[in-house]
Amino acid sequence: MYKDLNNNVYYIGTDDMKSELFESQYIIPEGIAYNSYLIRDEKVAILDTADAVMGEEWKANLMESLDGRTPDYLVIHHMEPDHSALAAWVLEEWKDVTLVASQKAIQMMPLFFEGIDLEGRTLAVKDGDTLDLGRQRLRFIAAPMIHWPEVMMSYEETEGTLYSADAFGKFGALAKCGFRGCDDDDWTCEGRRYYFNIVGKYGAQVKNLLAKVSQLDVRSIRPLHGPILEDELDKYISLYTTWSNYEAETEGVFIAVASIHGNTLHAAERLRDMLQEKGVKVAFSDLCRSDFAENVEDAFRYPRLVLAASSYDGGLFTPMYNFLHLLKSKGYSNRKVALMENGSWAPCAARVMRAELEGMKNVEVVENTLTLRGCLKQSDMPAMQALADAIQE
């Protein structure tokens, strides 16, 4: 996909509809975009490359946008291979190109490109440094651990454009979600799933970045994944502020269930119905049959979480254990959690879930755990009602 944006800036990224998984773990039924840009001023700068799987298309886009010009600079904002896989090819194709990146990124280049010779071909930039291209000038913004340590962003001063690396990105090919902006619900849903699974652990670093961005006159955000954002930028920045503070975004409850034979699932569905009858918004997921990344997203979206799980091998049924491990690794915090366990002869799921939650910051566990033995019975209904009341409160 090659597009003339404005003022000799070109989009030269690609849509990947070939890959089924992003980072070999996140499902991408709508594909993924590898965004890359070219600034053709008095000096010519390539901003990032693409994943190797789309290498030939990216090269064709680059050559078309160059229109006979020779690139002076290759700017690498982020060394992850889905953005830098063609860097060595660029340096080989044009011997006078200067690689512009953070010192950490330059140090990382040989890790991905064995035998690469960078002697005399690099320009290490740090926070606040600038690169003059003629009419346009890039000012670099250090963004370490969003979500790798070498990440830089850049701000083009004349147009007010933020080249934001992985920040403000989302899943989905541009052919599916649109080149400039997209449906609000679509961006928020896939932007949220992207944020919490890719960047979510690094809330403190995102807050630091947002403080820097607030000092700039940003009129356009051009991320490395997803559409260019030009309208209602305050909305996207507000969402990132909420997410980076680990605050709930939507009032309601997320019920996550790990059930072996269906009895725990049935009980959790009954709890869902009780809560909905009380007017509580409920999101519900069977952890055994759903996208784990969407489950992580929903856990962060709502202020309250119900974990319903079967006991298993003297511990906790594996899908729930894996879910809790993911939440902990992504920095789950500032939430209220209720527990439901099931065990025919030795219920122990709640004990393990509680122990896992104790390792998370500012997570309050509701006192009255609901314990089932085998299946939900009429005699369990008062305890379930009490649990529903506690969750509602």
Contacts in CASP RR format, 6 or more apart in sequence:
PFRMAT RR
TARGET T0000
AUTHOR 0000-0000-0000
METHOD contacts of the structure
MODEL  1
MYKDLNNNVYYIGTDDMKSELFESQYIIPEGIAYNSYLIRDEKVAILDTA
DAVMGEEWKANLMESLDGRTPDYLVIHHMEPDHSALAAWVLEEWKDVTLV
ASQKAIQMMPLFFEGIDLEGRTLAVKDGDTLDLGRQRLRFIAAPMIHWPE
VMMSYEETEGTLYSADAFGKFGALAKCGFRGCDDDDWTCEGRRYYFNIVG
KYGAQVKNLLAKVSQLDVRSIRPLHGPILEDELDKYISLYTTWSNYEAET
EGVFIAVASIHGNTLHAAERLRDMLQEKGVKVAFSDLCRSDFAENVEDAF
RYPRLVLAASSYDGGLFTPMYNFLHLLKSKGYSNRKVALMENGSWAPCAA
RVMRAELEGMKNVEVVENTLTLRGCLKQSDMPAMQALADAIQE
1 11 0 8 1.000
1 13 0 8 1.000
1 14 0 8 1.000
1 15 0 8 1.000
1 61 0 8 1.000
1 174 0 8 1.000
1 175 0 8 1.000
1 179 0 8 1.000
2 10 0 8 1.000
2 11 0 8 1.000
2 12 0 8 1.000
2 13 0 8 1.000
2 60 0 8 1.000
2 61 0 8 1.000
2 64 0 8 1.000
2 65 0 8 1.000
3 10 0 8 1.000
3 11 0 8 1.000
3 179 0 8 1.000
4 10 0 8 1.000
5 11 0 8 1.000
5 37 0 8 1.000
5 228 0 8 1.000
6 159 0 8 1.000
7 135 0 8 1.000
7 136 0 8 1.000
7 158 0 8 1.000
7 159 0 8 1.000
8 39 0 8 1.000
8 40 0 8 1.000
8 41 0 8 1.000
9 37 0 8 1.000
9 38 0 8 1.000
9 39 0 8 1.000
9 40 0 8 1.000
9 136 0 8 1.000
9 159 0 8 1.000
9 161 0 8 1.000
10 37 0 8 1.000
10 38 0 8 1.000
10 39 0 8 1.000
10 40 0 8 1.000
10 65 0 8 1.000
11 35 0 8 1.000
11 36 0 8 1.000
11 37 0 8 1.000
11 179 0 8 1.000
11 228 0 8 1.000
12 36 0 8 1.000
12 37 0 8 1.000
12 38 0 8 1.000
12 46 0 8 1.000
12 58 0 8 1.000
12 61 0 8 1.000
12 62 0 8 1.000
12 64 0 8 1.000
12 65 0 8 1.000
13 33 0 8 1.000
13 34 0 8 1.000
13 35 0 8 1.000
13 36 0 8 1.000
13 37 0 8 1.000
13 50 0 8 1.000
13 54 0 8 1.000
13 58 0 8 1.000
13 61 0 8 1.000
14 33 0 8 1.000
14 34 0 8 1.000
14 36 0 8 1.000
14 50 0 8 1.000
14 51 0 8 1.000
14 54 0 8 1.000
14 55 0 8 1.000
14 57 0 8 1.000
14 58 0 8 1.000
14 61 0 8 1.000
15 31 0 8 1.000
15 32 0 8 1.000
15 33 0 8 1.000
15 54 0 8 1.000
15 173 0 8 1.000
15 174 0 8 1.000
15 175 0 8 1.000
16 31 0 8 1.000
16 32 0 8 1.000
16 33 0 8 1.000
16 34 0 8 1.000
16 51 0 8 1.000
16 53 0 8 1.000
16 54 0 8 1.000
16 173 0 8 1.000
17 31 0 8 1.000
17 173 0 8 1.000
17 175 0 8 1.000
18 53 0 8 1.000
18 54 0 8 1.000
19 28 0 8 1.000
19 31 0 8 1.000
19 32 0 8 1.000
19 53 0 8 1.000
20 27 0 8 1.000
20 28 0 8 1.000
21 27 0 8 1.000
21 28 0 8 1.000
22 28 0 8 1.000
22 32 0 8 1.000
22 82 0 8 1.000
22 171 0 8 1.000
23 198 0 8 1.000
25 293 0 8 1.000
26 171 0 8 1.000
26 193 0 8 1.000
26 197 0 8 1.000
26 293 0 8 1.000
27 291 0 8 1.000
27 293 0 8 1.000
28 171 0 8 1.000
28 172 0 8 1.000
30 171 0 8 1.000
30 172 0 8 1.000
30 173 0 8 1.000
30 176 0 8 1.000
30 177 0 8 1.000
30 190 0 8 1.000
31 171 0 8 1.000
31 172 0 8 1.000
31 173 0 8 1.000
31 176 0 8 1.000
32 171 0 8 1.000
32 172 0 8 1.000
32 173 0 8 1.000
32 225 0 8 1.000
33 172 0 8 1.000
33 173 0 8 1.000
33 174 0 8 1.000
33 225 0 8 1.000
33 226 0 8 1.000
33 227 0 8 1.000
34 50 0 8 1.000
34 51 0 8 1.000
34 54 0 8 1.000
34 58 0 8 1.000
34 82 0 8 1.000
34 83 0 8 1.000
34 224 0 8 1.000
34 225 0 8 1.000
35 48 0 8 1.000
35 222 0 8 1.000
35 223 0 8 1.000
35 224 0 8 1.000
35 225 0 8 1.000
35 226 0 8 1.000
36 46 0 8 1.000
36 47 0 8 1.000
36 48 0 8 1.000
36 49 0 8 1.000
36 50 0 8 1.000
36 58 0 8 1.000
36 61 0 8 1.000
36 62 0 8 1.000
36 83 0 8 1.000
36 224 0 8 1.000
37 46 0 8 1.000
37 47 0 8 1.000
37 48 0 8 1.000
37 163 0 8 1.000
37 222 0 8 1.000
38 44 0 8 1.000
38 45 0 8 1.000
38 46 0 8 1.000
38 47 0 8 1.000
38 62 0 8 1.000
38 65 0 8 1.000
38 66 0 8 1.000
38 71 0 8 1.000
39 45 0 8 1.000
39 47 0 8 1.000
39 133 0 8 1.000
39 136 0 8 1.000
39 156 0 8 1.000
40 65 0 8 1.000
40 66 0 8 1.000
40 67 0 8 1.000
40 69 0 8 1.000
41 133 0 8 1.000
41 134 0 8 1.000
41 135 0 8 1.000
41 136 0 8 1.000
42 133 0 8 1.000
42 134 0 8 1.000
42 135 0 8 1.000
43 72 0 8 1.000
43 73 0 8 1.000
43 132 0 8 1.000
43 133 0 8 1.000
43 134 0 8 1.000
44 66 0 8 1.000
44 69 0 8 1.000
44 70 0 8 1.000
44 71 0 8 1.000
44 72 0 8 1.000
44 73 0 8 1.000
44 133 0 8 1.000
45 71 0 8 1.000
45 72 0 8 1.000
45 73 0 8 1.000
45 74 0 8 1.000
45 75 0 8 1.000
45 100 0 8 1.000
45 131 0 8 1.000
45 133 0 8 1.000
45 138 0 8 1.000
46 62 0 8 1.000
46 71 0 8 1.000
46 73 0 8 1.000
46 74 0 8 1.000
46 75 0 8 1.000
46 90 0 8 1.000
46 97 0 8 1.000
47 75 0 8 1.000
47 77 0 8 1.000
47 154 0 8 1.000
47 163 0 8 1.000
48 75 0 8 1.000
48 76 0 8 1.000
48 77 0 8 1.000
48 78 0 8 1.000
48 83 0 8 1.000
48 84 0 8 1.000
48 224 0 8 1.000
49 58 0 8 1.000
49 74 0 8 1.000
49 76 0 8 1.000
49 83 0 8 1.000
49 84 0 8 1.000
49 85 0 8 1.000
49 86 0 8 1.000
49 87 0 8 1.000
49 89 0 8 1.000
49 90 0 8 1.000
50 57 0 8 1.000
50 58 0 8 1.000
50 82 0 8 1.000
50 83 0 8 1.000
50 85 0 8 1.000
50 86 0 8 1.000
51 81 0 8 1.000
51 82 0 8 1.000
51 83 0 8 1.000
51 85 0 8 1.000
52 81 0 8 1.000
52 85 0 8 1.000
52 86 0 8 1.000
55 85 0 8 1.000
55 86 0 8 1.000
58 86 0 8 1.000
59 86 0 8 1.000
59 89 0 8 1.000
70 94 0 8 1.000
70 96 0 8 1.000
71 90 0 8 1.000
71 94 0 8 1.000
71 97 0 8 1.000
72 96 0 8 1.000
72 97 0 8 1.000
72 98 0 8 1.000
73 97 0 8 1.000
73 98 0 8 1.000
73 99 0 8 1.000
73 100 0 8 1.000
73 123 0 8 1.000
73 131 0 8 1.000
73 133 0 8 1.000
74 87 0 8 1.000
74 90 0 8 1.000
74 91 0 8 1.000
74 97 0 8 1.000
74 98 0 8 1.000
74 99 0 8 1.000
74 100 0 8 1.000
75 100 0 8 1.000
75 101 0 8 1.000
75 131 0 8 1.000
75 138 0 8 1.000
75 154 0 8 1.000
76 83 0 8 1.000
76 84 0 8 1.000
76 87 0 8 1.000
76 99 0 8 1.000
76 100 0 8 1.000
76 101 0 8 1.000
76 105 0 8 1.000
77 83 0 8 1.000
77 101 0 8 1.000
77 151 0 8 1.000
77 152 0 8 1.000
77 153 0 8 1.000
77 154 0 8 1.000
77 163 0 8 1.000
77 165 0 8 1.000
77 224 0 8 1.000
78 84 0 8 1.000
78 105 0 8 1.000
78 148 0 8 1.000
78 150 0 8 1.000
78 151 0 8 1.000
78 152 0 8 1.000
78 165 0 8 1.000
78 166 0 8 1.000
78 224 0 8 1.000
79 101 0 8 1.000
79 105 0 8 1.000
79 108 0 8 1.000
79 109 0 8 1.000
79 112 0 8 1.000
79 148 0 8 1.000
79 150 0 8 1.000
80 148 0 8 1.000
80 166 0 8 1.000
81 112 0 8 1.000
83 224 0 8 1.000
84 112 0 8 1.000
87 99 0 8 1.000
87 109 0 8 1.000
87 113 0 8 1.000
88 113 0 8 1.000
88 116 0 8 1.000
90 97 0 8 1.000
91 97 0 8 1.000
91 99 0 8 1.000
91 116 0 8 1.000
91 118 0 8 1.000
91 121 0 8 1.000
97 121 0 8 1.000
98 121 0 8 1.000
98 122 0 8 1.000
98 123 0 8 1.000
99 106 0 8 1.000
99 109 0 8 1.000
99 118 0 8 1.000
99 121 0 8 1.000
99 122 0 8 1.000
99 123 0 8 1.000
100 122 0 8 1.000
100 123 0 8 1.000
100 125 0 8 1.000
100 131 0 8 1.000
101 122 0 8 1.000
101 123 0 8 1.000
101 124 0 8 1.000
101 125 0 8 1.000
101 150 0 8 1.000
101 152 0 8 1.000
102 124 0 8 1.000
102 125 0 8 1.000
102 126 0 8 1.000
102 142 0 8 1.000
102 150 0 8 1.000
102 151 0 8 1.000
102 152 0 8 1.000
103 124 0 8 1.000
103 126 0 8 1.000
104 144 0 8 1.000
104 149 0 8 1.000
104 150 0 8 1.000
105 150 0 8 1.000
105 152 0 8 1.000
106 118 0 8 1.000
106 122 0 8 1.000
106 124 0 8 1.000
107 150 0 8 1.000
108 150 0 8 1.000
109 116 0 8 1.000
109 118 0 8 1.000
110 116 0 8 1.000
110 118 0 8 1.000
123 131 0 8 1.000
125 131 0 8 1.000
125 140 0 8 1.000
125 152 0 8 1.000
126 140 0 8 1.000
126 142 0 8 1.000
127 140 0 8 1.000
127 141 0 8 1.000
127 142 0 8 1.000
128 139 0 8 1.000
128 140 0 8 1.000
128 141 0 8 1.000
128 142 0 8 1.000
129 139 0 8 1.000
129 140 0 8 1.000
130 137 0 8 1.000
130 138 0 8 1.000
130 139 0 8 1.000
130 140 0 8 1.000
131 137 0 8 1.000
131 138 0 8 1.000
131 140 0 8 1.000
131 154 0 8 1.000
135 158 0 8 1.000
136 156 0 8 1.000
136 157 0 8 1.000
136 158 0 8 1.000
136 159 0 8 1.000
137 156 0 8 1.000
137 157 0 8 1.000
137 158 0 8 1.000
138 154 0 8 1.000
138 155 0 8 1.000
138 156 0 8 1.000
138 157 0 8 1.000
138 163 0 8 1.000
139 154 0 8 1.000
139 155 0 8 1.000
139 156 0 8 1.000
139 157 0 8 1.000
140 152 0 8 1.000
140 153 0 8 1.000
140 154 0 8 1.000
140 155 0 8 1.000
141 152 0 8 1.000
141 153 0 8 1.000
141 154 0 8 1.000
141 155 0 8 1.000
141 209 0 8 1.000
141 212 0 8 1.000
141 213 0 8 1.000
142 151 0 8 1.000
142 152 0 8 1.000
143 151 0 8 1.000
143 152 0 8 1.000
143 153 0 8 1.000
143 165 0 8 1.000
143 167 0 8 1.000
143 205 0 8 1.000
143 209 0 8 1.000
144 150 0 8 1.000
144 151 0 8 1.000
144 205 0 8 1.000
145 151 0 8 1.000
145 202 0 8 1.000
145 205 0 8 1.000
146 165 0 8 1.000
146 166 0 8 1.000
146 167 0 8 1.000
146 199 0 8 1.000
146 202 0 8 1.000
146 205 0 8 1.000
146 206 0 8 1.000
146 209 0 8 1.000
147 166 0 8 1.000
147 198 0 8 1.000
147 199 0 8 1.000
147 200 0 8 1.000
147 201 0 8 1.000
147 202 0 8 1.000
151 165 0 8 1.000
151 166 0 8 1.000
152 165 0 8 1.000
153 162 0 8 1.000
153 163 0 8 1.000
153 164 0 8 1.000
153 165 0 8 1.000
153 167 0 8 1.000
153 209 0 8 1.000
154 162 0 8 1.000
154 163 0 8 1.000
155 161 0 8 1.000
155 162 0 8 1.000
155 163 0 8 1.000
155 216 0 8 1.000
155 218 0 8 1.000
156 163 0 8 1.000
159 219 0 8 1.000
159 220 0 8 1.000
160 216 0 8 1.000
160 217 0 8 1.000
160 218 0 8 1.000
160 219 0 8 1.000
160 220 0 8 1.000
161 218 0 8 1.000
161 219 0 8 1.000
161 220 0 8 1.000
161 221 0 8 1.000
161 222 0 8 1.000
162 213 0 8 1.000
162 216 0 8 1.000
162 218 0 8 1.000
162 220 0 8 1.000
162 221 0 8 1.000
162 222 0 8 1.000
163 222 0 8 1.000
164 221 0 8 1.000
164 222 0 8 1.000
164 223 0 8 1.000
164 224 0 8 1.000
165 223 0 8 1.000
165 224 0 8 1.000
166 198 0 8 1.000
166 199 0 8 1.000
166 223 0 8 1.000
166 224 0 8 1.000
166 225 0 8 1.000
167 199 0 8 1.000
167 206 0 8 1.000
167 209 0 8 1.000
167 223 0 8 1.000
167 240 0 8 1.000
168 221 0 8 1.000
168 223 0 8 1.000
168 229 0 8 1.000
168 236 0 8 1.000
168 240 0 8 1.000
169 191 0 8 1.000
169 194 0 8 1.000
169 195 0 8 1.000
169 223 0 8 1.000
169 224 0 8 1.000
169 225 0 8 1.000
169 226 0 8 1.000
170 177 0 8 1.000
170 187 0 8 1.000
170 190 0 8 1.000
170 191 0 8 1.000
170 193 0 8 1.000
170 194 0 8 1.000
170 223 0 8 1.000
170 225 0 8 1.000
170 226 0 8 1.000
170 227 0 8 1.000
171 190 0 8 1.000
171 191 0 8 1.000
171 193 0 8 1.000
171 194 0 8 1.000
171 225 0 8 1.000
171 226 0 8 1.000
172 190 0 8 1.000
172 225 0 8 1.000
172 226 0 8 1.000
174 226 0 8 1.000
174 227 0 8 1.000
177 183 0 8 1.000
177 186 0 8 1.000
177 187 0 8 1.000
177 190 0 8 1.000
177 226 0 8 1.000
177 227 0 8 1.000
178 227 0 8 1.000
179 227 0 8 1.000
179 228 0 8 1.000
180 227 0 8 1.000
180 228 0 8 1.000
180 230 0 8 1.000
181 187 0 8 1.000
181 227 0 8 1.000
181 228 0 8 1.000
181 229 0 8 1.000
181 230 0 8 1.000
181 231 0 8 1.000
182 227 0 8 1.000
184 235 0 8 1.000
187 227 0 8 1.000
187 236 0 8 1.000
188 239 0 8 1.000
189 297 0 8 1.000
192 239 0 8 1.000
192 243 0 8 1.000
192 249 0 8 1.000
192 297 0 8 1.000
192 300 0 8 1.000
192 301 0 8 1.000
193 293 0 8 1.000
193 294 0 8 1.000
193 296 0 8 1.000
193 297 0 8 1.000
194 225 0 8 1.000
195 240 0 8 1.000
195 243 0 8 1.000
196 243 0 8 1.000
196 296 0 8 1.000
196 297 0 8 1.000
196 300 0 8 1.000
196 330 0 8 1.000
197 293 0 8 1.000
197 296 0 8 1.000
197 297 0 8 1.000
197 330 0 8 1.000
199 206 0 8 1.000
200 206 0 8 1.000
200 243 0 8 1.000
200 244 0 8 1.000
200 300 0 8 1.000
200 330 0 8 1.000
200 331 0 8 1.000
201 329 0 8 1.000
201 330 0 8 1.000
201 331 0 8 1.000
203 243 0 8 1.000
203 244 0 8 1.000
203 245 0 8 1.000
203 246 0 8 1.000
204 244 0 8 1.000
206 240 0 8 1.000
206 243 0 8 1.000
206 244 0 8 1.000
207 241 0 8 1.000
207 244 0 8 1.000
207 245 0 8 1.000
210 237 0 8 1.000
210 240 0 8 1.000
210 241 0 8 1.000
210 244 0 8 1.000
213 237 0 8 1.000
214 237 0 8 1.000
218 233 0 8 1.000
219 230 0 8 1.000
219 233 0 8 1.000
220 228 0 8 1.000
220 229 0 8 1.000
220 230 0 8 1.000
221 228 0 8 1.000
221 229 0 8 1.000
221 230 0 8 1.000
221 233 0 8 1.000
221 236 0 8 1.000
222 228 0 8 1.000
222 229 0 8 1.000
223 229 0 8 1.000
229 236 0 8 1.000
239 249 0 8 1.000
242 249 0 8 1.000
243 249 0 8 1.000
243 300 0 8 1.000
246 300 0 8 1.000
246 331 0 8 1.000
246 332 0 8 1.000
246 333 0 8 1.000
246 334 0 8 1.000
247 334 0 8 1.000
248 300 0 8 1.000
248 301 0 8 1.000
248 302 0 8 1.000
248 303 0 8 1.000
248 334 0 8 1.000
248 335 0 8 1.000
249 300 0 8 1.000
249 301 0 8 1.000
249 302 0 8 1.000
250 281 0 8 1.000
250 301 0 8 1.000
250 302 0 8 1.000
251 281 0 8 1.000
251 302 0 8 1.000
251 303 0 8 1.000
252 280 0 8 1.000
252 281 0 8 1.000
252 282 0 8 1.000
252 283 0 8 1.000
252 302 0 8 1.000
252 303 0 8 1.000
252 304 0 8 1.000
253 275 0 8 1.000
253 280 0 8 1.000
253 281 0 8 1.000
253 282 0 8 1.000
253 283 0 8 1.000
253 302 0 8 1.000
253 304 0 8 1.000
253 305 0 8 1.000
253 306 0 8 1.000
253 391 0 8 1.000
254 282 0 8 1.000
254 283 0 8 1.000
254 284 0 8 1.000
254 285 0 8 1.000
254 298 0 8 1.000
254 299 0 8 1.000
254 301 0 8 1.000
254 302 0 8 1.000
254 304 0 8 1.000
254 305 0 8 1.000
254 306 0 8 1.000
255 268 0 8 1.000
255 271 0 8 1.000
255 272 0 8 1.000
255 282 0 8 1.000
255 283 0 8 1.000
255 284 0 8 1.000
255 285 0 8 1.000
255 305 0 8 1.000
255 306 0 8 1.000
255 308 0 8 1.000
256 285 0 8 1.000
256 287 0 8 1.000
256 295 0 8 1.000
256 298 0 8 1.000
256 299 0 8 1.000
256 305 0 8 1.000
256 306 0 8 1.000
256 307 0 8 1.000
256 308 0 8 1.000
256 320 0 8 1.000
256 323 0 8 1.000
257 264 0 8 1.000
257 265 0 8 1.000
257 268 0 8 1.000
257 284 0 8 1.000
257 285 0 8 1.000
257 286 0 8 1.000
257 287 0 8 1.000
257 308 0 8 1.000
257 309 0 8 1.000
258 264 0 8 1.000
258 287 0 8 1.000
258 288 0 8 1.000
258 308 0 8 1.000
258 309 0 8 1.000
258 310 0 8 1.000
258 316 0 8 1.000
258 317 0 8 1.000
258 318 0 8 1.000
258 319 0 8 1.000
258 320 0 8 1.000
258 323 0 8 1.000
259 265 0 8 1.000
259 266 0 8 1.000
259 268 0 8 1.000
259 286 0 8 1.000
259 288 0 8 1.000
259 308 0 8 1.000
259 309 0 8 1.000
259 310 0 8 1.000
259 317 0 8 1.000
259 342 0 8 1.000
260 310 0 8 1.000
260 312 0 8 1.000
260 317 0 8 1.000
261 310 0 8 1.000
263 310 0 8 1.000
263 342 0 8 1.000
263 372 0 8 1.000
263 374 0 8 1.000
263 375 0 8 1.000
263 376 0 8 1.000
264 308 0 8 1.000
264 309 0 8 1.000
264 310 0 8 1.000
264 340 0 8 1.000
264 342 0 8 1.000
264 372 0 8 1.000
265 286 0 8 1.000
265 308 0 8 1.000
266 375 0 8 1.000
266 376 0 8 1.000
267 308 0 8 1.000
267 340 0 8 1.000
267 342 0 8 1.000
267 370 0 8 1.000
267 372 0 8 1.000
267 375 0 8 1.000
267 376 0 8 1.000
267 380 0 8 1.000
267 384 0 8 1.000
268 284 0 8 1.000
268 306 0 8 1.000
268 308 0 8 1.000
268 340 0 8 1.000
269 284 0 8 1.000
270 376 0 8 1.000
270 384 0 8 1.000
271 306 0 8 1.000
271 308 0 8 1.000
271 340 0 8 1.000
271 384 0 8 1.000
271 387 0 8 1.000
271 388 0 8 1.000
272 282 0 8 1.000
272 284 0 8 1.000
274 384 0 8 1.000
274 385 0 8 1.000
274 388 0 8 1.000
275 282 0 8 1.000
275 388 0 8 1.000
275 391 0 8 1.000
275 392 0 8 1.000
276 282 0 8 1.000
278 388 0 8 1.000
278 392 0 8 1.000
280 391 0 8 1.000
280 392 0 8 1.000
283 298 0 8 1.000
283 301 0 8 1.000
283 302 0 8 1.000
285 294 0 8 1.000
285 295 0 8 1.000
285 298 0 8 1.000
287 295 0 8 1.000
287 319 0 8 1.000
287 320 0 8 1.000
287 322 0 8 1.000
287 323 0 8 1.000
288 319 0 8 1.000
292 322 0 8 1.000
292 323 0 8 1.000
292 326 0 8 1.000
295 323 0 8 1.000
295 326 0 8 1.000
296 323 0 8 1.000
296 326 0 8 1.000
296 327 0 8 1.000
296 330 0 8 1.000
299 305 0 8 1.000
299 327 0 8 1.000
299 332 0 8 1.000
299 335 0 8 1.000
300 330 0 8 1.000
300 332 0 8 1.000
303 335 0 8 1.000
303 336 0 8 1.000
304 335 0 8 1.000
304 336 0 8 1.000
304 337 0 8 1.000
304 338 0 8 1.000
304 391 0 8 1.000
305 335 0 8 1.000
305 336 0 8 1.000
305 337 0 8 1.000
305 338 0 8 1.000
306 337 0 8 1.000
306 338 0 8 1.000
306 339 0 8 1.000
306 340 0 8 1.000
306 391 0 8 1.000
307 320 0 8 1.000
307 324 0 8 1.000
307 337 0 8 1.000
307 338 0 8 1.000
307 339 0 8 1.000
307 340 0 8 1.000
307 353 0 8 1.000
308 339 0 8 1.000
308 340 0 8 1.000
308 341 0 8 1.000
308 342 0 8 1.000
309 316 0 8 1.000
309 317 0 8 1.000
309 320 0 8 1.000
309 340 0 8 1.000
309 341 0 8 1.000
309 342 0 8 1.000
309 349 0 8 1.000
309 353 0 8 1.000
310 317 0 8 1.000
310 341 0 8 1.000
310 342 0 8 1.000
310 343 0 8 1.000
310 349 0 8 1.000
311 317 0 8 1.000
311 341 0 8 1.000
311 342 0 8 1.000
311 343 0 8 1.000
311 346 0 8 1.000
311 347 0 8 1.000
311 348 0 8 1.000
311 349 0 8 1.000
312 318 0 8 1.000
312 349 0 8 1.000
314 346 0 8 1.000
314 348 0 8 1.000
315 348 0 8 1.000
315 349 0 8 1.000
315 351 0 8 1.000
315 352 0 8 1.000
316 324 0 8 1.000
316 348 0 8 1.000
316 349 0 8 1.000
316 352 0 8 1.000
316 353 0 8 1.000
317 349 0 8 1.000
320 349 0 8 1.000
320 353 0 8 1.000
321 352 0 8 1.000
321 356 0 8 1.000
324 353 0 8 1.000
324 356 0 8 1.000
324 357 0 8 1.000
325 356 0 8 1.000
327 360 0 8 1.000
328 356 0 8 1.000
328 359 0 8 1.000
328 360 0 8 1.000
331 360 0 8 1.000
331 361 0 8 1.000
332 360 0 8 1.000
332 363 0 8 1.000
333 360 0 8 1.000
333 361 0 8 1.000
333 362 0 8 1.000
333 363 0 8 1.000
334 361 0 8 1.000
334 362 0 8 1.000
334 363 0 8 1.000
335 362 0 8 1.000
335 363 0 8 1.000
335 364 0 8 1.000
336 363 0 8 1.000
336 364 0 8 1.000
336 366 0 8 1.000
336 391 0 8 1.000
337 357 0 8 1.000
337 363 0 8 1.000
337 364 0 8 1.000
337 365 0 8 1.000
337 366 0 8 1.000
338 365 0 8 1.000
338 366 0 8 1.000
338 369 0 8 1.000
338 370 0 8 1.000
338 387 0 8 1.000
338 390 0 8 1.000
338 391 0 8 1.000
339 349 0 8 1.000
339 350 0 8 1.000
339 353 0 8 1.000
339 354 0 8 1.000
339 365 0 8 1.000
339 366 0 8 1.000
339 369 0 8 1.000
339 370 0 8 1.000
340 350 0 8 1.000
340 369 0 8 1.000
340 370 0 8 1.000
340 371 0 8 1.000
340 372 0 8 1.000
340 387 0 8 1.000
341 347 0 8 1.000
341 348 0 8 1.000
341 349 0 8 1.000
341 350 0 8 1.000
341 353 0 8 1.000
341 369 0 8 1.000
341 370 0 8 1.000
341 371 0 8 1.000
341 372 0 8 1.000
342 349 0 8 1.000
342 371 0 8 1.000
342 372 0 8 1.000
342 373 0 8 1.000
342 374 0 8 1.000
342 375 0 8 1.000
343 349 0 8 1.000
343 371 0 8 1.000
343 372 0 8 1.000
343 373 0 8 1.000
343 374 0 8 1.000
344 373 0 8 1.000
344 374 0 8 1.000
347 371 0 8 1.000
347 372 0 8 1.000
347 373 0 8 1.000
350 369 0 8 1.000
350 371 0 8 1.000
354 365 0 8 1.000
354 369 0 8 1.000
357 363 0 8 1.000
357 365 0 8 1.000
366 387 0 8 1.000
366 390 0 8 1.000
366 391 0 8 1.000
367 390 0 8 1.000
368 383 0 8 1.000
368 386 0 8 1.000
368 387 0 8 1.000
368 390 0 8 1.000
370 380 0 8 1.000
370 383 0 8 1.000
370 384 0 8 1.000
370 387 0 8 1.000
372 380 0 8 1.000
376 384 0 8 1.000
END
